[in-house]
């Protein structure tokens, strides 16, 4: 059965990846390289070429959101940043006023770079702060200090740039509950409209994972990590920052539209080395190493490494996994319109079990996680793997 409503398929956003970093953090597994000695200027030109080719192959009327991430976009020189943003605005159908986010590192962001961003319509910054404990910042391989954060905030205020989000990580090696609460308090004292808070995830091929395997790193226990999450939710509620997704909190009207696009299972372009995209029910990933990414583009070809066409079963499972991360959950009418089948026709027994276990609320118009379910999200999500026979093609 075909979709009866294509509106979700018409919404397309774009992610632009800048893989360069002046310093590699010990926990990071994103596609990144040391900035020094890299062909940064050529990378920017080829990135713009990729956008131009893609817009010819897969034109869209308008992008919903635009997000420049990394790596460290602010590791680019002001002139390089200017070239990237001016080129992107020329090539991509992006209208002024839509959400346009750039990731920034405290200490890397200068007034000149901020001015460049403002010139091209950047209206939101996402800053990787991680913690306000200088000892921990050093321990996790960050090159900024808490003082750099305050200094950056001061000049953002002077430049009247207030739409700022910061990322924090909890359950860091050697982090105590008291230490984390101090970071949380200091973050909230900045009175920002948005906060993203993630527990540390040990990823393969990171220095942290190697050190844990060697017994060189001690992480907080599960009970402490849970307490940190509980305290986060309580503190954010107290400061009117609404938890609208498991790890994200914001003032009303300041939710990240770009991230909501992922959780709504909408479509997006992924531009840049190692970037991923999702278009026409196909997920794709670009080649990661810089030279492997540049080579096909020099010949006028897209640098795609792999494509995976999602079956209807895959699409529905992803809709459930992603949608249930949102506090409002999944609207049943939207699901029916998008997939031509009701949630109950596919998942009635699972819904009943999860409600009985007090992990899920099943209302007439939507399903969403309980507070208990929020803490056990991954256990809930895996229950929504489908029996293939239930899905209409």
Secondary structure, DSSP 8 states (H G I E B T S, - for coil): ---S--HHHH-EEEEEEE-EESS--TT--SS-EESTT--HHHHHHHHHHHHHHHHHHS--S--S-EEEEES-GGGS-HHHHHHHHHHHHHHS---TTS-EEEEE-TTT--HHHHHHHHHTT--EEEEEEE-S-HHHHHHTT----HHHHHHHHHHHHHTT---EEEEEEES-TT--HHHHHHHHHHHHHT--SEEEEEE----TTSHHHHHHHTT------HHHHHHHHHHHHHHHHHTT-EEEETTEEE-TT-S-HHHHHHHTT-EEEEESTT-EEEETTEEEEE--SHHHHHHHHHTT---EEEEEE--HHHHHHHHHHHHTTBTT-EEHHHHHHHHSS-HHHHHHHHHHHHHHTTSEEE-SSEEEE-HHHHHTHHHHHGGG---GGG---
